[in-house]
Amino acid sequence: MDWQPDIPRWRQVYALLEERIDNGTYPPGTRLPSALDLQGETGVSPVTARRVLQELRAAGLAYMEPGIGTFVAKLPEPPRT
């Protein structure tokens, strides 16, 4: 991953996963990469990888099933106009 030095790494990994959720790479109900998988893919520390998953849950984009993993939440439908 090409890091931008002025943006915290957790935000950059968060943006990567958010983009994958938005574009359907990880549709609702899909298990997200574990913290260990994120470490391997991006090279971030364990603390950073866990923070990314925690922030996704805090934003309502993901939910945790204890002992199983973190999954993409079903996002609300956009309002019809």
Sequence and secondary structure as in RCSB ss.txt:
>XXXX:A:sequence
MDWQPDIPRWRQVYALLEERIDNGTYPPGTRLPSALDLQGETGVSPVTARRVLQELRAAGLAYMEPGIGTFVAKL
PEPPRT
>XXXX:A:secstr
    TTS HHHHHHHHHHHHHHTTSS TT B   HHHHHHHH   HHHHHHHHHHHHHTTSEEEETTTEEEE   
      
